[in-house]
Amino acid sequence: MPYEVKTIVIDAGHGGKDPGTIGATSKEKHIALNIALKVGGYLEKYLPDVKVVYTRKTDNFIELYDRPVIANKANADLFVSVHVDAIGGKASVEGTTTYVMGLDKNKKNLDVAMRENSVMKYEENLENYNGFDPESDESYIIFDLYQSAFRENSLKLAEQIQTQFEKRVGRKSRGVKHGPFWVLWATTMPSVLVETGYITNPNEEKYLSTEKGQALIASGIFRAIRDYKNQVESIKVEN
């Protein structure tokens, strides 16, 4: 039976008591939600055969542990987590990055994963994480054992997203990278985490805070998902 993309989970990072990264005039949780809802809206309009599931549709706090659980329970075929990047003291740094699950020797990639994983500190049921400490280098040793059956397709989608951002949306691409993100590690389907720009860069913060900017970013993610869907569904499965 041919592989089909029937259910897609769109995850707006952070929310509620967790603001995410904070810029001069905006918060990651709001930008991520607006973009995520737009991505879902495009999917519902142009790919009506696909079921779209949101981890959140309002400014509420969803535990990090629950985000992949929502996707797994929905038997999703794709998981896309939307975020906004930040870096202190370097206002000129710009660009988009799409992450797939994996370890990387690059300390900057680990720093991003640690920041996103630190959402755990807002939660009450830390026992869900079996002693995992998002701020401890040692805790990430567990990810050394991660060999995902979905790595190849996750990379396909990530590359499509970055191509759309660079070629169609006109944003600087920082490429596809690997990072030990809990939200990707715990999903059982191809999954990516998209950093849509730097809230610490005044120009990017302004762009990401506008209706037009959010719509363009969302359209890039949508087109990437559409092209990925067409690509994987066209592959013939031999008996």
N, C-alpha and C positions, 0 to 999 in steps of 0.2 A: 504493500500500500504506500503510495507516495506521501512524503512528509508535507504537512500543511501547517501554516501559521494561522491558528484559529482564535487564540486568546493572547492578548498582550496586556501586561501590567505596566502602568505608568506610575512611577514613584516620585512624588515631589519631596525632596529632601527637607529634613528638619520640620519646624512647625510648632505652634503653641508656645510653651515655655522655652523651647529651644530655637533661638533666632538664627542659628547658623553663623556664617560670617556677616560682619557688619561694616557697611561703608559709611561715607559721609552723610548720605541722605536716605539710605535704603538698607534693607535686611535681606539676607539670602532666602529666608523662608518664604517671603512674599514673591520674590522674583521666580524662584523655583516652582511655586504653586501656579503662578500665572502661565509660565511656559508649559508646564505639565498639562494643564487644562486645555491649552491651545493644541498641543500635540494630540491629546485624546479627541478633541473636537474634529481635527482634520481626519483622524483615523475613522471616526464614526461617520463622517460625511462622505469620504472618498473610498473607504474600504468597508462598506456596510456589512459585509459577511464576517468581519472580524469582531469579536467581543472585546471590549476595552474595560479593564478593571483598574480603578485608582486606589492607591494606598490611602490617599486623603484627597478631599475635594474642598476642604475649608482650612482655616488656620488653626488646626488642632494638632496635638502632640501624639505621634504614633511611635511606639517604642521600636528601636532598631531591630530587635529580635522579631517583632511582628511583621515587618515589611516582607522579608522573604517567605514567612509563613503564609501570608496572604497570597503570594504568587504560587507557592507550592500547592495550597488548597484549591486554587483556581485551575490547577493543571495547565498553567500558562506555557506558552511556546516561546515567549520573549519577556524579559524584564528590563526596563529602562529606567534608571534612577537619574533624576535631574538635579544639578547642584550649581553653585557659583563659587569660584575659587578666590583665594586671597593670599597675599604675601606681605608681610610687614616691612616697611621701610624701603620698598621698591615700587613706587607708584607708576613706573614706566613699564613694568612687566604686563604683558597682555597676551591674549590668545585663548583658544579653546583646546581642551584635551578630552579624549575619551579613554576610559580605563576598562580593562578586563581583569579578571581575577588572576593573580600570580605574584610571585616574588621577583624583586628587581634589586640589583645592587645599588641603584640610584637612591641616595638618601632623601632627595627631594620627594620622590614618589612615595616613600615610606612615611614622610612627614604629612603628606596629604591624606594618606590612608589613616594615620593616627588621629588626625583632626576629625575626619568624618566618623571614625569609630568611637571617638570620645563622647558621642551623643549618649552612650551608655550611662554617663554620669548623671543624667537627668532621670534615670529609671530607678524604680524601687525593687524590682525583682532581678538583681544582678546574678542570682544563682542560675538564671537561664544560660549564662555564658560560661559556666563550669570553670570559674576562676580566671577566665581570660581578662587581662589587664590591657586596655587599649593604649596605655602610655608606657608599657614595658616592651623593650626590644625582645626580651626573652619569650614573651607570649607569642610572638609572630613565628616562632620556630614551628608551631603546629601547622602553619600554612606550607611548610616545606613538603609536607606529605600530600598536598593537594594536586591531584592530576585529574582535571575535569574532562569528562566526555564531551563537554559542550564548548571547550576552548576554541576549536576551529571556527564554529559558527559565531561565537562571541566576537572573535577577531574580524570575521567578515562584516558583521554589523558595525563594529567600531570603525572600521576603515571606511565604510559607506558614509557614516556620520561625519567623519573628519573631511572626507572629500566634498560633501555637500556644504559644510561650513566654509571651506576654502574656495571652492570653485563657484558655488551658487550664491552663498550668503555674503561672501567677501570678508570673512573674518580670518584673522591669522590662526593657522593651525599649529599647535604644538605637538601634534601627532597622537598616535595610539600608544598607550603605555600600560604596564602591568602594575598592579598594586594589591596588597592584602586587605581588601575591604570585606568586613564581615557580611555586609548586605549582599555581596556577590558570592562569597564563599558558601553561604547557606541556601542559595537557590538551586533548584534542580532543573534548570533550563538555560539556554544561552542568555547571558546577562551582561549589561554594560552600565557604567557610571559616567555620566557626561558632566564635565565642568564647562559651563557655557561662557566663561569669561571671568575677569578679575574685578571684584567689587572694590579692590584697593587701587585700581586704576581709574582716575576720575572720568576719563573718556568712555571707558567700558561700562562703568557704573551708570553713567548717563544713558548710554545706548540700551543697556539691559533693563533700565527702569522705564523705558518708553513702550507704548503699545506696539509701535512699528518694529522696534528691536526685538521684542519678545515674539512677535508674530513671525519675523524672519527666522529667528533661531528655531522656533517650533516647526516652521515649514521645512527647514533643513533636516530636522530629526525625522519628521513624517516621511519625507521623500526617501531618506535612507532606509527606513523601515519598509516602505513600499518596495524599493528596489531589492532589498534583502529578501523579502517575501517572494518576489518574482524569481529571484535567483535560486533559492533553495527549493522552491516548489517545481522548478523546471528540471531538477536533477532526476534522472530516471533511476528507479530502484530495481536492481536485477534480482530475480528469484533464484 
